[in-house]
């Protein structure tokens, strides 16, 4: 179960944070949120550390994307996912619900889980994994297709091309 100290840490981390990644790679054990908080002093770096929040016993995961209903967002381009309005609610004796939201242009994320771990990660890992990373939009980790293309470029092999419709 999540204790009061965990709730206070979550509220501090998410009081103004950028969501860098959501990791489902071990979904059967836990989900991980990687965030860069503005108002949280880390041990590795004092300013804007990279924090991993691992949520265990995830019971429910829901997202909504309200930006599609905002006419002024049509030409906004890609956005960094900011969170600054967290709620951590005790659902019952075994679960907690974390609700993360920012302004009306950012997704709403709600996760019901049993317990959590919070760890600081060396933020240099992001630059090593993605050397051209710009923190102006999107998430830190690109899609599988983009990762594949990046790996091929790094190995110096030509990019595979897709056959045109009707070609074999």
BAPA-598533 format. One line per 5 residues: number of its first residue (from 0); their letters; for each residue z, y, x of C-alpha. Coordinates in steps of 0.02 Angstrom, whole numbers, plus 50000, padded with zeros to 5 digits. Layout:
N
NUM) a) Z,Y,X  ...
//
This chain:
168
0) xxxxx) 50000,50000,50000  49970,50179,50054  50129,50274,50097  50167,50461,50084  50130,50489,50270
5) xxxxx) 49956,50412,50247  49924,50526,50097  49975,50680,50197  49861,50630,50342  49715,50600,50223
10) xxxxx) 49741,50770,50142  49747,50855,50312  49593,50765,50376  49492,50799,50218  49553,50978,50191
15) xxxxx) 49390,51030,50275  49286,50890,50349  49109,50834,50377  49067,50655,50330  48975,50583,50480
20) xxxxx) 48950,50403,50422  48995,50271,50294  48999,50097,50369  48976,49945,50256  48941,49824,50399
25) xxxxx) 49104,49729,50369  49112,49760,50182  49199,49595,50147  49346,49651,50255  49346,49841,50249
30) xxxxx) 49239,49998,50232  49244,50136,50362  49224,50322,50339  49189,50423,50496  49233,50605,50478
35) xxxxx) 49242,50760,50585  49387,50864,50520  49403,51049,50554  49592,51064,50532  49654,50909,50623
40) xxxxx) 49704,50906,50807  49653,50746,50894  49718,50664,51052  49548,50636,51136  49480,50808,51091
45) xxxxx) 49586,50944,51013  49444,51024,50916  49344,50927,50788  49388,50747,50833  49294,50598,50763
50) xxxxx) 49409,50503,50646  49381,50325,50582  49465,50286,50417  49460,50101,50377  49494,50057,50196
55) xxxxx) 49553,49878,50164  49552,49784,50000  49419,49896,49924  49414,49865,49737  49295,50001,49680
60) xxxxx) 49169,50117,49764  49078,50249,49663  48967,50396,49708  48883,50532,49608  48752,50655,49666
65) xxxxx) 48765,50817,49565  48646,50916,49676  48498,50851,49576  48557,50955,49429  48562,51118,49527
70) xxxxx) 48399,51216,49521  48443,51318,49676  48453,51157,49779  48267,51116,49762  48221,51208,49922
75) xxxxx) 48386,51187,50015  48326,51051,50134  48447,50923,50207  48633,50958,50200  48785,50910,50301
80) xxxxx) 48905,50818,50184  49060,50928,50177  49224,50877,50096  49365,50998,50062  49445,50945,49901
85) xxxxx) 49528,50774,49924  49638,50682,49801  49738,50527,49840  49806,50447,49683  49919,50295,49669
90) xxxxx) 49837,50185,49539  49974,50054,49531  50092,49965,49650  49948,49889,49750  49803,50014,49747
95) xxxxx) 49765,50193,49790  49614,50294,49737  49538,50418,49859  49425,50549,49777  49324,50657,49897
100) xxxxx) 49224,50808,49846  49162,50971,49915  49061,51103,49824  48949,51064,49677  48803,51027,49794
105) xxxxx) 48892,50883,49883  48914,50703,49824  49074,50647,49741  49147,50489,49818  49284,50385,49738
110) xxxxx) 49358,50230,49822  49498,50120,49758  49581,50019,49898  49743,49933,49950  49780,49996,50126
115) xxxxx) 49707,50096,50269  49703,50128,50455  49664,50296,50534  49602,50300,50715  49527,50432,50826
120) xxxxx) 49361,50384,50908  49287,50470,51061  49158,50589,50985  49047,50566,51140  48994,50400,51063
125) xxxxx) 48885,50495,50939  48787,50580,51078  48767,50415,51172  48704,50324,51018  48593,50465,50956
130) xxxxx) 48553,50585,51101  48452,50707,50995  48584,50721,50861  48593,50887,50771  48744,50920,50660
135) xxxxx) 48648,51030,50542  48601,50899,50414  48617,50722,50355  48733,50587,50422  48760,50543,50605
140) xxxxx) 48673,50375,50596  48491,50371,50547  48413,50238,50435  48368,50065,50499  48184,50116,50508
145) xxxxx) 48221,50269,50612  48338,50169,50727  48202,50040,50752  48075,50173,50800  48200,50253,50919
150) xxxxx) 48231,50085,51005  48045,50052,51025  48018,50226,51100  48160,50200,51223  48084,50036,51282
155) xxxxx) 47918,50122,51312  47820,50010,51195  47691,50081,51075  47745,50107,50897  47682,49971,50779
160) xxxxx) 47566,50038,50646  47560,49982,50468  47393,49913,50410  47305,50023,50284  47293,49963,50106
165) xxx) 47165,49824,50095  47164,49785,50283  47230,49622,50353
//
